[in-house]
Amino acid sequence: MSSSPKTATAETPPVNSRGRVIIASLIGTTIEFYDFYVYATAAVLVFPALFFPTADAATALLSSFAIFGVAFIARPLGSIVFGHFGDKVGRKGTLVASLLTMGVSTFLIGCLPTALVPGWAFWAPALLVVMRFMQGLALGGEWSGAALLATENAPAGKRAIWGTFPQLGAPIGFILANGIFLALSFGLTTEQFQSWGWRIPFLLSAVMVIVGLYVRLKLVETPAFQKVIDQGEVSKLPVGRVFKTSWRPLILGTFVMLATYVLFYLMTTFTLSYGTTPATIEAAKAAAVAKGKPMTADAIASWVPGLGYTRNEFLIMLIIGVVFFGIFTLVSGPLAEKYGRRKSLLWITGGIAVFGFLFVPLFGAGTAGVMALLILGFTLMGLTFGPMGALLPEMFPTNVRYTGSAISYNMSSILGAAVAPFIAVALWQAADGSPVLVGIYLTSMAVLTLIALFLMKETRDLDYNSNVS
């Protein structure tokens, strides 16, 4: 009789613990958003001078941001590459590969020689392009793998709750990156930061990568994909299968994420630009003189007013807002389980559409109004971003789930994230310094997402582990 329990225990398949799933799914998205803010900050503060020293200030800044955009070009390719292996080989191995690719690329940026080093005027920016491309390639598959790791290991009735684990990486990565830059700005001189301090945030990413790799190497395959293997339903060419059998979810998933992406990049990149631009032309001229680069006649003619906060002042305000982002990401999971993903997101996206009309009154109401706008915007961001960790994967069959959710997520990043900052700045300038058109832009994107949500079906109660195409 004593042999029966031993036999049953031996035959019980291994499972991933909740703690291991949380860390393994959270670490990659944390690095993803940490990297975004580290590079975006460095692209403004130091990269123009260090990697494009012979160009004029405007050209150097545009070149720096162009390299930043290389990652967005690489992400759809990464979604296909990592999606293929995630649906063909398995979630675990693909997640290890994406994290390693991303971590090594980020770390190496911190080791690059600059164009100021003799003989590196061409190779320094060229290598920066390669590293950004590799980052984008890895990021193209990282989010979907992390979301699948969380949701395919989730207990019944908890997918939306567990799906918020990887989503928490966005606020955590933001706070870590900007917290480090704030600490460096207070602890180092401008010369020290320009010389070597800018490398520290990139090099520190290695700590998170090592922790993530340690946890991910100890994972076992998710039950859902293991069932696909056992049933012989592994797709030979997942990308072909997903376009053939799931083209409608691909389109709907892309637009379901659209308002989320646009809101996020408006609340971070646009508000930072708008908030730290001088409020008067006199202040702008004085700031330019203080930097040793007086404004040209063309710059004066094209200048538009902002809110006039210092960078550190506005970063602190942003960090406060992002705390609400994290809190309401966690709140969104239970709401999506109780009311359903579609119904929850219909109400939240409607709130985002209304929020677009609040830009002018809140931005014009002083510091209290700006802080209220940031808190409200990041609260909506948490509520809309949190359920996506479950919703997008649920829209696709198990044997093409990695590929399908990755393509939708990253195509939406191009339509929303990649262009939103440029569109917002153009609209801000077109309105002579008013954010009115920026708010209307957000409302318009929310309407497109609402249409996609009306056209899709509720996914909460589907059979997540037995659905194959």
Secondary structure, DSSP 4 states (H G I P E B T S, - for coil): -THHHHHHHHHSPP---HHHHHHHHHHHHHHHHHHHHHHHHHHHHTHHHHH-TTS-HHHHHHHHHHHHHHHHHHHHHHHHHHHHHHHHT-HHHHHHHHHHHHHHHHHHHTTPPPTTSTT-TTHHHHHHHHHHHHHHHHHHHHHHHHHHHHHTTPPTT-HHHHTHHHHTHHHHHHHHHHHHHHHHHHHS-HHHIIIIITHHHHHHHHHHHHHHHHHHHT----HHHHHHHHTT---SSHHHHHHHH-HHHHHHHHHHTHHHHHHHHIIIIIHHHHHHS-SSHHHHHHHHHHTT-PPPHHHHHH--------HHHHHHHHHHHHHHHHHHHHHHHHHHHHH-HHHHHHHHHHHHHHHGGGHHHHHTSHHHHHHHHHHHHHHHHHHHHTTHHHHHHHTS-GGGHHHHHHHHHHHHIIIIIITHHHHHHHHHHHTTT-SHHHHHHHHHHHHHHHHHHHHSPP-TTS-TTS---
